[in-house]
Amino acid sequence: MANEDDDVVCLDESFFINDNYQLTTFTFGSEVLQLLCLQSASTDYDLTGQLVWPGAMLLNNYLSKNSDMLQGCSVIELGSGVGITGIFCSRFCREVVLTDHNDEILKILNKNIELSVSSGSCNSCSGLVAEKLEWGNSDHINHIIQRHSRGFDLVLGADICFQQSSVPLLFDTVEKLLRLKGEGQCKFILAYVSRAKSMDTMVINEAVCHGMQISEVNGTRSVVGNLEGVIFEITLL
């Protein structure tokens, strides 16, 4: 039996953090990106944003083939991680807001923004910023709304549906962002990777419950990282 006087060891986030980032090259169409990221990361303390997930590759490949939709647009990305999608978009957009809720992830996200700005590769480097955004957090959402009161043309999300508890909060946040521009003026493009049938159903149901129409983009269903992925376009009804 353990002694009552035995020390209890409590591990905080710093125990799990691996910040040995590698400069990695990614190519999407004619665009080449260099980003700091990990090849693997701990799932503890929600540090999954330190690496590039299959859904981000799916979304970036889709956007590279349809870059006309990005020209001159204002974009906000949810769950940006290391920023591979948002920074790709900055090659075409006038404004890109990358968001994440984890402070450790925001550090590497800002480093990657600095890399992109210093290389001069973004279309409008002054419009490429990172903001803290925890889905469902009114203070965070209101801060972004105040700073970007004209709204966005596109809301993007790549491989961001992992935990069932976060999906309603995700769609609460998306609904508020879509309403900034008004009905039909903004759409949510979600690169979704199927890992559980229950999540597949939940994502569709939450979109419908929030007064949205969710449509699969024809020709986008494919295998990514041994899993099935698809691009959804989601708009307010």
C-alpha positions as CSV (number, residue, x, y, z in Angstrom):
1,M,0.0,0.0,0.0
2,A,1.3,3.5,-0.8
3,N,2.5,5.6,2.0
4,E,0.3,8.6,2.7
5,D,3.5,10.7,2.8
6,D,4.5,9.6,-0.7
7,D,5.0,12.6,-3.0
8,V,2.5,13.2,-5.7
9,V,4.0,14.3,-9.0
10,C,1.9,16.7,-11.0
11,L,2.9,17.2,-14.6
12,D,2.0,20.5,-16.2
13,E,2.0,21.5,-19.9
14,S,5.7,22.2,-20.1
15,F,6.4,18.4,-19.5
16,F,4.7,17.6,-22.8
17,I,5.9,20.5,-25.0
18,N,8.3,19.6,-27.7
19,D,9.5,22.8,-29.5
20,N,12.1,21.1,-31.7
21,Y,10.5,22.5,-34.8
22,Q,11.9,21.7,-38.2
23,L,11.8,24.0,-41.3
24,T,9.7,21.9,-43.7
25,T,8.9,22.6,-47.4
26,F,5.4,22.1,-48.7
27,T,4.3,22.5,-52.4
28,F,0.7,23.2,-53.5
29,G,0.4,23.8,-57.2
30,S,3.0,26.6,-58.1
31,E,3.2,27.8,-54.5
32,V,6.0,26.7,-52.2
33,L,5.7,27.2,-48.4
34,Q,8.4,26.8,-45.8
35,L,7.1,26.4,-42.3
36,L,8.3,25.4,-38.9
37,C,6.4,22.3,-37.6
38,L,6.9,19.0,-35.8
39,Q,6.6,15.6,-37.5
40,S,4.7,14.3,-34.5
41,A,3.2,15.9,-31.4
42,S,1.7,15.0,-28.1
43,T,-2.1,14.9,-27.9
44,D,-1.9,15.9,-24.2
45,Y,-2.7,19.6,-23.4
46,D,-4.1,19.9,-26.9
47,L,-0.8,20.3,-28.7
48,T,-1.9,18.6,-31.9
49,G,-1.6,22.0,-33.7
50,Q,2.2,21.6,-33.7
51,L,2.1,19.5,-36.9
52,V,0.4,19.5,-40.2
53,W,-2.7,17.2,-40.4
54,P,-4.1,15.4,-43.4
55,G,-7.1,17.7,-43.7
56,A,-4.8,20.7,-44.1
57,M,-3.2,19.0,-47.1
58,L,-6.6,18.3,-48.5
59,L,-7.8,21.9,-48.1
60,N,-4.6,23.4,-49.5
61,N,-4.7,21.2,-52.6
62,Y,-8.3,22.2,-53.1
63,L,-7.6,25.9,-52.7
64,S,-4.6,25.7,-55.0
65,K,-6.8,24.3,-57.8
66,N,-9.5,27.0,-57.1
67,S,-7.3,30.0,-56.1
68,D,-9.6,32.4,-58.0
69,M,-12.0,32.2,-55.0
70,L,-9.2,33.6,-52.8
71,Q,-8.2,36.6,-54.9
72,G,-8.6,39.8,-52.9
73,C,-10.6,38.1,-50.2
74,S,-10.7,38.5,-46.5
75,V,-10.3,35.1,-44.8
76,I,-10.4,33.8,-41.2
77,E,-9.1,30.4,-40.4
78,L,-10.2,28.4,-37.3
79,G,-7.8,26.1,-35.6
80,S,-4.8,27.3,-37.7
81,G,-2.1,25.3,-35.9
82,V,1.2,26.1,-37.6
83,G,-0.7,28.1,-40.2
84,I,-0.2,26.1,-43.3
85,T,-3.6,27.0,-44.8
86,G,-3.8,30.6,-43.7
87,I,-0.3,31.3,-44.9
88,F,-1.0,29.7,-48.2
89,C,-4.1,31.9,-48.5
90,S,-2.0,35.0,-47.9
91,R,-0.4,34.5,-51.3
92,F,-3.8,35.6,-52.8
93,C,-5.9,37.3,-50.2
94,R,-5.9,40.9,-49.0
95,E,-6.4,39.9,-45.4
96,V,-5.9,36.6,-43.5
97,V,-6.6,36.1,-39.8
98,L,-5.2,32.9,-38.4
99,T,-6.7,31.7,-35.0
100,D,-5.9,29.2,-32.4
101,H,-6.8,28.9,-28.7
102,N,-3.6,27.4,-27.4
103,D,-0.8,29.8,-26.3
104,E,2.0,27.4,-27.2
105,I,0.5,26.9,-30.7
106,L,0.1,30.7,-31.1
107,K,3.9,31.1,-30.5
108,I,4.8,28.8,-33.5
109,L,2.0,30.3,-35.6
110,N,3.5,33.8,-35.1
111,K,7.0,32.5,-36.0
112,N,5.6,31.1,-39.2
113,I,3.9,34.4,-40.0
114,E,7.2,36.2,-39.4
115,L,8.9,33.8,-41.8
116,S,6.3,34.4,-44.5
117,V,6.4,38.2,-44.0
118,S,10.3,38.2,-44.1
119,S,10.3,36.2,-47.4
120,G,7.9,38.7,-49.0
121,S,5.8,35.9,-50.3
122,C,2.4,37.0,-49.0
123,N,0.1,39.2,-51.1
124,S,-0.6,41.7,-48.3
125,C,1.7,41.0,-45.4
126,S,0.2,43.8,-43.3
127,G,-3.1,41.8,-43.4
128,L,-1.6,38.6,-42.1
129,V,-2.2,38.3,-38.3
130,A,-2.8,35.7,-35.6
131,E,-5.5,36.1,-33.0
132,K,-6.4,34.0,-30.0
133,L,-9.8,32.3,-30.4
134,E,-11.3,29.6,-28.3
135,W,-14.5,28.5,-29.9
136,G,-17.6,29.7,-28.0
137,N,-15.6,32.2,-26.0
138,S,-17.6,35.5,-26.3
139,D,-14.7,37.7,-25.3
140,H,-12.4,36.2,-28.0
141,I,-15.2,36.4,-30.6
142,N,-16.2,39.9,-29.8
143,H,-12.5,41.0,-29.9
144,I,-12.2,39.7,-33.4
145,I,-15.6,41.1,-34.5
146,Q,-14.5,44.6,-33.2
147,R,-11.2,44.4,-35.1
148,H,-12.7,43.0,-38.3
149,S,-16.2,44.6,-38.2
150,R,-16.7,44.3,-42.0
151,G,-16.6,40.6,-41.7
152,F,-14.9,38.0,-43.8
153,D,-15.5,36.5,-47.3
154,L,-14.4,33.0,-46.2
155,V,-14.2,31.1,-43.0
156,L,-11.8,28.1,-43.3
157,G,-11.2,25.0,-41.2
158,A,-9.0,22.1,-41.9
159,D,-9.2,18.8,-39.9
160,I,-10.6,20.6,-36.8
161,C,-13.3,18.1,-35.8
162,F,-11.7,15.8,-33.2
163,Q,-13.7,16.1,-30.0
164,Q,-17.5,15.8,-30.0
165,S,-17.7,18.4,-27.1
166,S,-16.1,21.0,-29.3
167,V,-18.3,20.7,-32.4
168,P,-21.3,22.7,-31.1
169,L,-18.9,25.4,-30.0
170,L,-17.3,25.4,-33.4
171,F,-20.6,25.9,-35.1
172,D,-21.7,28.6,-32.6
173,T,-18.5,30.5,-33.6
174,V,-18.9,29.9,-37.3
175,E,-22.5,31.1,-37.2
176,K,-21.4,34.4,-35.6
177,L,-18.7,34.9,-38.2
178,L,-21.0,34.1,-41.1
179,R,-23.6,36.6,-39.8
180,L,-21.0,39.4,-39.9
181,K,-21.4,39.7,-43.7
182,G,-25.0,38.7,-43.8
183,E,-26.8,35.8,-45.5
184,G,-25.1,34.4,-48.5
185,Q,-22.1,36.8,-48.3
186,C,-19.7,34.5,-46.5
187,K,-19.2,30.7,-46.6
188,F,-17.4,28.2,-44.4
189,I,-15.1,25.8,-46.2
190,L,-14.4,22.8,-44.0
191,A,-11.9,20.1,-45.0
192,Y,-13.3,17.2,-43.0
193,V,-11.5,13.9,-42.3
194,S,-13.7,11.0,-41.2
195,R,-12.5,9.2,-38.1
196,A,-15.8,8.1,-36.5
197,K,-19.3,7.7,-37.9
198,S,-20.7,9.4,-34.8
199,M,-18.6,12.5,-35.7
200,D,-19.7,12.4,-39.3
201,T,-23.3,12.6,-38.2
202,M,-22.7,15.2,-35.5
203,V,-21.0,17.7,-37.9
204,I,-23.9,17.5,-40.3
205,N,-26.5,17.8,-37.6
206,E,-24.8,20.8,-35.9
207,A,-24.7,22.6,-39.2
208,V,-28.4,22.1,-39.7
209,C,-29.3,23.0,-36.1
210,H,-27.4,26.3,-36.6
211,G,-29.5,27.2,-39.6
212,M,-26.9,26.3,-42.2
213,Q,-26.8,24.4,-45.4
214,I,-23.9,21.9,-45.7
215,S,-22.9,20.6,-49.1
216,E,-20.2,18.2,-50.2
217,V,-18.1,19.7,-53.0
218,N,-18.2,17.4,-56.0
219,G,-15.0,15.6,-56.8
220,T,-13.3,16.3,-53.4
221,R,-13.8,13.0,-51.6
222,S,-10.5,11.3,-51.4
223,V,-8.2,9.2,-49.2
224,V,-5.9,11.3,-47.1
225,G,-3.5,9.7,-44.6
226,N,-5.4,6.4,-44.9
227,L,-8.6,8.1,-44.0
228,E,-11.5,9.4,-46.1
229,G,-11.6,13.2,-46.5
230,V,-14.0,15.6,-48.2
231,I,-14.5,19.3,-48.7
232,F,-17.8,20.8,-47.4
233,E,-19.2,24.2,-48.2
234,I,-21.4,25.6,-45.5
235,T,-23.6,28.7,-45.7
236,L,-26.4,30.3,-43.8
237,L,-29.9,29.5,-45.0
